[in-house]
Amino acid sequence: MTSADQFDSRPRIAARLEDWMHSRRAKRAVARGKTPVVIPYIGYGTTERFRVLGRVLYLKPSTREHTRLRPDVAAVSRVRGWRTFTSVYVPHQPVRVLVDGEPVGEVIADRGGVIDALVPAALTPGWHTVALQAGDGEATEAPVSIAEPDAELGIISDVDDTILITALPKPFVAAWNSFVLDEHARAATPGMAVMLDHLVSEHPGSPVIYLSTGAWNAAPALSRFLARNLYPMGPLLLTDWGPTHDRWFRSGQEHKRRELKRLAEEFPRIRWVLFGDDGQHDEALYHEFATAHPDRVAAVAIRQLSVGEAVLAGGRSKARLHRTTSGVPWVYGPDGATLREELRKLGLL
């Protein structure tokens, strides 16, 4: 075996080790009386089908969090703080999906316990509540946003450094999101919540998607952050970390690239306003998407980092060639108020 082959085999070995450790933890969880329970995330869809999102964890049936916040926060916050990282997930668990008490399908969690599947169902535009049930356990409720069939505009927004500010060097943001998970330690970007709310009000029934490279165990803290700072309610599209059978860590950029392509396919009539920041990757990814699908992008809005934020983010994007290459308008600003004015000039507000 060559040294290259040995290196390539290391992610597979790490993945097997992770599986072995998890199986031991799962056995202890079952011995302590824990059963598979679904932690639901916000879903979205069309009047013909919807995407159901969630994660299956071993929890005691009595595990509950009572909150007066929005229903999406009440649902996802059943596990909070460091427990979102230490809770034992349930791989490959079948989960029943119910609408108005009637089963409409069954989905299977992936290797990391994450539920991400399309379910055919005829639903009217607006917000719905679906139930997710693992085995004979209790059903949990998940909000689902169904877009208007004639919606022509949608919103896709990055999270870190775009709508929230974490004053940490970029390499530590991932660890902070996973291990600390304290939404009080993050600051909302000035004016962004108001600007997004005005954009949603101007285009009612349009989908709002938050796209991040953060891990799924950050979903509870991010959901509470969005609710506390009055951001429009919408699904979080996060990713999973850890070794796979062919690489040490999943690619955050590839996750975003894949989700952008998927959303374009799922909503063929919608033109998107893409929000990001001028750190390392958003401009390049949005440029790539806008060049490939110029008819699917209404505008790209980039938040300009301060000097200090740019240093923490590892610098600014070197690609400053986006304003005219695809014919898609690009606007820049340090805060939501500036971006709102720029979008107003484009006739989007």
Salt bridges, closest charged atoms under 4 A:
GLU18 OE1 - ARG111 NH2 2.89
ASP19 OD1 - ARG111 NH2 3.06
GLU65 OE1 - ARG80 NH1 3.70
ASP72 OD1 - ARG70 NE 3.26
ASP116 OD2 - ARG51 NH2 2.72
ASP116 OD1 - ARG262 NH1 3.90
GLU138 OE1 - ARG64 NH2 2.62
GLU138 OE2 - ARG78 NH2 3.43
ASP158 OD1 - LYS256 NZ 2.78
ASP161 OD2 - LYS170 NZ 2.94
ASP182 OD1 - HIS184 ND1 3.23
GLU183 OE2 - HIS184 ND1 3.99
GLU183 OE2 - ARG224 NE 2.94
GLU183 OE2 - ARG228 NH1 3.34
ASP240 OD1 - ARG55 NH2 3.93
GLU254 OE1 - ARG257 NH1 3.01
GLU259 OE1 - ARG51 NH1 2.97
GLU266 OE2 - ARG262 NE 2.81
ASP278 OD2 - ARG316 NH1 2.81
ASP282 OD1 - LYS256 NZ 2.93
GLU283 OE2 - ARG320 NH1 3.62
GLU288 OE2 - ARG257 NE 2.68
GLU309 OE1 - ARG303 NH2 2.79
GLU341 OE2 - ARG344 NH2 2.47
GLU342 OE2 - LYS345 NZ 3.47
